[in-house]
Amino acid sequence: MSLSIEDYARVARPEAVERLRQLARPLTGARVVHVNSTREGGGVAEILAKLVPFMNELGMHASWEVLVGERAFYDCTKRFHNGLQGHVVELPPALLRAYEQTNRDNLDRLDTTLREADFVFIHDPQPAPLLRLCGERRGRWFWRCHIDVSRPHRPVWKYLRPHVADYDASIFSLADFAQPLPHPQFIVPPSIDPLTDKNRELQDEEIRAVRARFGIDPDRPLVAQISRFDRFKDPVGVIRAWRLARRFLPDVQLVLAGGGASDDPEGAQVLADVQEAAAAEADCHVLLLPADAHRTINALQRTAAVVLQKSLREGFGLTVAEAMWKGRPVIGGNTGGIRLQIVNHHTGFLVDTPEGAALRLRYLMDREDLRHEMGEKARRFVRDHFLITRHLAEYLAMMVALRRGMSSRVSLS
């Protein structure tokens, strides 16, 4: 279903669409290129799938390019991801050579597109070297970091920093993630699209059909975590929390559902670990979903009484805002961008351990009225802060600011 920006006036604040048109007028005809490492799987791809068409609708010439690489490239960038989020990792020279060569190979394909663009958004570490490789260029380049880099493993950041230091600006999801860099830094939290299949309203029959397909008992309560199978999402910790809560809530079922991303080589092993941990539990449903299972995810979140996102580190965690948009309280890890979304004790709870998650789960499951109250607050909070209309407006404002020689800077003194 093709949607226009005008369709968003009824779910966002009424003035949001007119604000977008005003911000876009100085950018009419601008060539905008986004580059990341995967077309599907993960929040970055979901956001770009909407931002790029909207930029075109607003009068720009926007495109989305994806890097093509081999296994060694993705092994290297997964180490970057883990290292930037604080894990101690090794960076073998052979993997770094593969990383750099992959970027050179992709530049051969993208060279003209990048050189002629007025604005280039490079997403995360995977395509970061493209700026230095590109040489002469006419436009402004942004490095958009979606990762929690508040406490990176220093050798990883030491290697990557020279690749990003020469950008015209960088963009982080939270001020806590920003790093000392010699250029303007902008803070732009991610967003959800309320009208996609993953977030739009569903008929009750479709929700019932999803429950039946996966053997979920409609007469017993359900809690769910919807995430890629990634160690930082702590799916095994979720199972532990659920088991602890079941001592007092024996009827509660658990769903752990998600998929992988083409740029994440660790996903299969994490899934195997989760399946092993859940093997003896009849009421724990571990679901590997395809990348296009958006309506299924939507139905599972709407079926759940409470949604979890017990991440250990998290750049943002779009699944938190998705569940809140559906009027569900969320129990989330007390980390990164989850802290930006969950107003503790109002739209959900922040926790640090499986034991804490179990305690809050028990508390919410015993209080249906409180769940509804928190869910209503959560939906309003997402409408006001985390819809794609706000996200796009901030991108447009940054582009206008850099074009006119203005900047907004995070103080790192």
Secondary structure, 3 states (H helix, E strand, C coil): CCCCHHHHHHCCCCCHHHHHHHHHHHHCCCEEEEEECCCCCCHHHHHHHHHHHHHHHCCCEEEEEECCCCHHHHHHHHHHHHHHCCCCCCCCHHHHHHHHHHHHHHHHHHHHHHHHCCEEEEECCCCCCHHHHHCCCCCEEEEECCCCCCCCCHHHHHHHHHHHCCCCEEEECCHHHCCCCCCCEEECCCCECCCCCCCCCCCHHHHHHHHHHCCCCCCCCEEEEECCCCHHHCHHHHHHHHHHHHCCCCCCEEEEEECCCCCCCCHHHHHHHHHHHHCCCCCEEEEECCCCCHHHHHHHHHHCCEEEECCCCCCCCHHHHHHHHCCCCEEEECCCCHHHHCCECCCEEEECCHHHHHHHHHHHHCCHHHHHHHHHHHHHHHHHHCEHHHHHHHHHHHHHHHHCCCCCCCCCC
